[in-house]
Amino acid sequence: MAIEIGELQHIVKEIEVFSKGEDHEGVLNKLKYLEEHFDNPTKENLKKTLIGVKLNKLQKSSSNKDVSNLAKKLVQTWKEIILKNIKKQQSKPESSTEPANSTSAEPQQQDPVETPPIKPRNVATDNIKYELYETPVIRNNVLKAFYNCLAAETSLPSTEIFDICKDLEQHIYENSTKSTGVYDSTVYTNRYRLIFSNMISKKNKDLKLKLLRKNISLDWLMECEAKDLAPEELKKQLAKIDEENLYNAQGAKIERAATDRFQCGKCKQRKASYYQMQTRSADEPLTTFVECLNCGNRWKFS
């Protein structure tokens, strides 16, 4: 099952917390989760999350043999998968020399997840018995809303869709009882609204597809923030805004030095001001923020 970068970053933080507290069982559970679900390692997601680096450190520093061995095994497995995929990509041009009509006669199999239904679908047309709970009644309404949303644009069997809806709703309910052991209607409603508002958004079809393909962790959905569920394009825009805000807020407090050490990638001039600050954990290098005094271009590096 594919794991998104946001969830990977969340798992890395959890592993760090468990490691600092010497909670070997907690670390081991997270590693086992990665072993079972993280089957899409790439150079990009390993680089962005630093999960490979963290596990390399973990296998050397952990006093628990099981943790150390599993961390080592995962890193090795990911390397093998990445190398295998690289070799596949390199061999593609050779396969393109085959006759163009060699596969044209073979019908392409449609993906039922993304195949629109012939007729409109909802709980009524699919005869879904969604009223499963006597109390709180809102749980039945949430099941109905989830089903109507997910079924509207797919040809997946109704039983599969409803199973996904039941799993998701059950996670939301259990999440609402986590703090006190008693159902909290505010926690339940807020989490439902956050997820459903992104499910029905025409600009965020990725979330529906991930749910239908079971390519997203429901545990992670119970912990994520609104910005984590935003469409990829919006995430990039928000990240850029955060970076600019950080530069302006921190740069105003820190004395900047002029230098000719850095060449601007836009105008190629060597007139810039810069400052350095710690933006990650204490054992990571300082981040250098640079602004070109000629054209105003900004960049950073660690």
QUIZI-V514919 format. One record per residue. RES is the residue in one letter. SS is DSSP state (H for helix, E for strand, C for the rest). PSI is psi in whole degrees, 0 to 359 (NA if undefined). NEAR is the number of other C-alpha atoms within 10 Angstrom. Layout:
RES,SS,PSI,NEAR ; RES,SS,PSI,NEAR
This chain:
M,C,135,14 ; A,C,142,15 ; I,C,130,18 ; E,C,162,15 ; I,H,320,14 ; G,H,318,15 ; E,H,321,19 ; L,H,316,20 ; Q,H,322,17 ; H,H,319,14 ; I,H,320,20 ; V,H,316,20 ; K,H,319,15 ; E,H,319,14 ; I,H,319,24 ; E,H,317,15 ; V,H,313,14 ; F,H,321,17 ; S,H,316,18 ; K,H,326,9 ; G,C,6,11 ; E,C,36,14 ; D,C,84,13 ; H,H,325,18 ; E,H,319,14 ; G,H,317,16 ; V,H,315,24 ; L,H,322,20 ; N,H,320,13 ; K,H,321,16 ; L,H,321,21 ; K,H,324,15 ; Y,H,317,12 ; L,H,320,17 ; E,H,324,16 ; E,H,324,10 ; H,H,335,15 ; F,C,86,17 ; D,C,15,14 ; N,C,46,13 ; P,C,137,19 ; T,C,165,15 ; K,H,324,12 ; E,H,308,10 ; N,H,333,18 ; L,H,323,16 ; K,H,317,11 ; K,H,325,12 ; T,H,343,19 ; L,C,23,14 ; I,H,327,19 ; G,H,318,22 ; V,H,315,12 ; K,H,318,16 ; L,H,327,24 ; N,H,316,16 ; K,H,321,14 ; L,H,318,22 ; Q,H,335,20 ; K,H,329,13 ; S,H,337,12 ; S,C,138,17 ; S,C,354,12 ; N,C,122,16 ; K,H,319,11 ; D,H,317,14 ; V,H,312,24 ; S,H,315,19 ; N,H,318,14 ; L,H,322,18 ; A,H,317,27 ; K,H,317,18 ; K,H,318,14 ; L,H,314,19 ; V,H,317,18 ; Q,H,318,13 ; T,H,316,14 ; W,H,320,20 ; K,H,316,15 ; E,H,320,13 ; I,H,316,15 ; I,H,315,15 ; L,H,320,13 ; K,H,319,12 ; N,H,324,14 ; I,H,316,12 ; K,H,323,11 ; K,H,316,11 ; Q,H,320,10 ; Q,H,334,10 ; S,H,355,11 ; K,H,317,10 ; P,H,327,10 ; E,H,321,8 ; S,H,341,8 ; S,C,351,9 ; T,C,356,8 ; E,C,153,10 ; P,C,139,9 ; A,C,331,8 ; N,C,9,8 ; S,C,331,8 ; T,C,0,10 ; S,C,333,9 ; A,C,344,7 ; E,C,125,8 ; P,C,137,7 ; Q,C,132,8 ; Q,C,126,6 ; Q,C,146,8 ; D,C,115,11 ; P,C,333,14 ; V,C,318,20 ; E,C,7,14 ; T,C,117,12 ; P,C,146,16 ; P,C,153,15 ; I,C,319,9 ; K,C,158,10 ; P,C,141,13 ; R,C,141,21 ; N,C,186,19 ; V,C,330,18 ; A,C,311,11 ; T,C,329,9 ; D,C,3,15 ; N,C,50,10 ; I,C,124,15 ; K,C,86,12 ; Y,C,349,19 ; E,C,81,13 ; L,C,341,11 ; Y,C,137,11 ; E,C,324,9 ; T,C,143,8 ; P,C,143,10 ; V,C,335,11 ; I,H,333,15 ; R,H,321,23 ; N,H,320,19 ; N,H,324,14 ; V,H,317,20 ; L,H,317,25 ; K,H,315,21 ; A,H,316,17 ; F,H,315,26 ; Y,H,312,24 ; N,H,324,21 ; C,H,311,18 ; L,H,325,24 ; A,H,343,24 ; A,C,331,14 ; E,C,25,20 ; T,C,158,23 ; S,C,14,18 ; L,C,149,18 ; P,C,146,12 ; S,H,325,19 ; T,H,321,11 ; E,H,316,10 ; I,H,316,21 ; F,H,326,22 ; D,H,320,12 ; I,H,317,20 ; C,H,317,24 ; K,H,318,20 ; D,H,315,13 ; L,H,314,22 ; E,H,322,20 ; Q,H,321,15 ; H,H,320,16 ; I,H,320,23 ; Y,H,312,21 ; E,H,325,16 ; N,H,327,19 ; S,H,345,22 ; T,C,0,15 ; K,C,318,12 ; S,C,315,11 ; T,C,348,8 ; G,C,358,10 ; V,C,145,10 ; Y,C,126,16 ; D,C,109,16 ; S,H,326,14 ; T,H,314,10 ; V,H,317,16 ; Y,H,309,20 ; T,H,318,16 ; N,H,318,13 ; R,H,320,21 ; Y,H,313,19 ; R,H,320,12 ; L,H,313,16 ; I,H,314,20 ; F,H,322,17 ; S,H,329,12 ; N,H,330,19 ; M,H,319,21 ; I,C,352,17 ; S,C,127,14 ; K,C,340,8 ; K,C,357,13 ; N,C,59,18 ; K,H,344,13 ; D,H,320,17 ; L,H,316,20 ; K,H,317,23 ; L,H,319,18 ; K,H,321,16 ; L,H,315,18 ; L,H,328,21 ; R,H,357,15 ; K,C,41,13 ; N,C,24,15 ; I,C,140,20 ; S,C,124,17 ; L,H,330,17 ; D,H,318,13 ; W,H,323,14 ; L,H,334,18 ; M,H,344,19 ; E,H,339,12 ; C,C,161,17 ; E,C,171,13 ; A,H,320,11 ; K,H,333,11 ; D,H,334,13 ; L,H,359,20 ; A,C,153,18 ; P,C,154,16 ; E,H,319,13 ; E,H,319,11 ; L,H,323,14 ; K,H,318,14 ; K,H,318,12 ; Q,H,318,11 ; L,H,320,14 ; A,H,320,13 ; K,H,318,12 ; I,H,316,12 ; D,H,319,12 ; E,H,317,14 ; E,H,320,14 ; N,H,319,12 ; L,H,317,14 ; Y,H,313,18 ; N,H,318,11 ; A,H,310,11 ; Q,H,323,14 ; G,H,332,16 ; A,H,333,10 ; K,H,337,8 ; I,C,135,12 ; E,C,129,11 ; R,C,144,16 ; A,E,140,11 ; A,E,145,14 ; T,E,161,15 ; D,C,17,12 ; R,C,332,10 ; F,C,133,16 ; Q,C,130,15 ; C,C,134,22 ; G,C,342,12 ; K,C,302,12 ; C,C,354,12 ; K,C,11,12 ; Q,C,161,15 ; R,C,43,16 ; K,C,108,17 ; A,E,158,23 ; S,E,153,19 ; Y,E,162,20 ; Y,E,164,19 ; Q,E,147,20 ; M,E,161,14 ; Q,C,115,13 ; T,C,351,13 ; R,C,204,10 ; S,C,162,8 ; A,C,334,8 ; D,C,1,7 ; E,C,154,10 ; P,C,158,14 ; L,C,151,16 ; T,E,132,15 ; T,E,125,15 ; F,E,127,19 ; V,E,140,25 ; E,E,127,21 ; C,E,126,25 ; L,C,350,16 ; N,C,311,14 ; C,C,354,14 ; G,C,3,13 ; N,C,142,14 ; R,E,145,18 ; W,E,168,16 ; K,E,160,14 ; F,E,160,10 ; S,C,NA,12
